[in-house]
Amino acid sequence: MGLHFSSSFNSHPKPSSILPSKPTLGELPESCVALIMAYMDPPHICMLATLNRTFHGASMADFVWESKLPSNYDVLVRKMFDDFPTHLGMRGIYARLCRVNSFDGGTKKVWMDRTLGKICMSISAKALSITGIDDRRYWNHIPTEESRFRSVAYLQQIWWFEVDGEVEFPFPPGTYSLYFRIHLGQASKRFGRRVCSTEHVHGWDIKPVRFQLWTSDGQHVASQCFLKGPGKWYYYHAGDFVVEDGNSSTKVKFSMTQIDCTHTKGGLCLDSVLIYPSEFIKVKSFLNHS
């Protein structure tokens, strides 16, 4: 004798109506999805928002985007926009800050990096005080597509080279690096190809260029280096500064000089000064070659 089981249990499958159904993404509570999104990077949030209505609704939650904004975002909004709409919500504020926003007559541009949520700034050569800039024997402003400002200051030849600038802005707390974007030689296009004229390039290998920066709270940094070969844009690191209070503006003054009058120097394009969070050196490849 032995145990005997009826074959009826195996020969007839269960009706589909009584099988347990698998939960779908659409059945997740919107509040739970929003809590998860608060721990994600903005690009991932935007991707998930396209899945369905639940995820899209969760991606609109104010607390999700407020956690991605700089701690002083309200101060930044007042500084950067004269007539900022009040109905946009945190997601709208984030989107507006990520645009390239101009101020000071278009000579300065500021934006928030979409991936890291950090404030960046670019200052045009036209916003800088340049010795001899009004004398066309020495300097000219020339148009170019290689600058975000559509023009650069080009030096033909000079004895006393001095560039000074300053900016006052409510930078969010953190450490920032200041760079000069410089090109030796004059680039242009010929028959659709980029060419570089080195006719006026001279004097930069005799003595180094000195970079300095000062802040309104007493920080001072100085460095020097020889300028690199022609044909390529380089980012020369002038120094770093630290911002502790983002609710008040930090004034930063900076300079680039080569004032040894024993020789002339020339053939230099000065595009802009950039202020980036210092951790960008790890993720922005073009800064790694400065």
Buried (B, 14 or more C-beta within 10 A) or exposed (E): EEEEEEEEEEEEEEEEEEEEEEEEEEEBEBEEBBBBBBEBBBEEBEEBBEBBEBBBBBBBBEEBBBEBBBEBBEBBBEBBBEEEEEEEBBBBBBBBBBEEBBBEEEBBBBBBBBEBBBBBBBBBBBBBEBBBBEEEEBBBBBEBEBBEBEBBBBBBBBBBBBBBBBBEBBBBEBEBBBBBBBBBBBBEEEEEEEEBEEEBBBBBEEBBBBBBBBBEEEBEBEBEBEBBEBBEBBBBBBBEBBBEEBEEBBEBBBBBBBEBEEEBBBBBBBBBBBBBBBBBBEEBEEBEEB
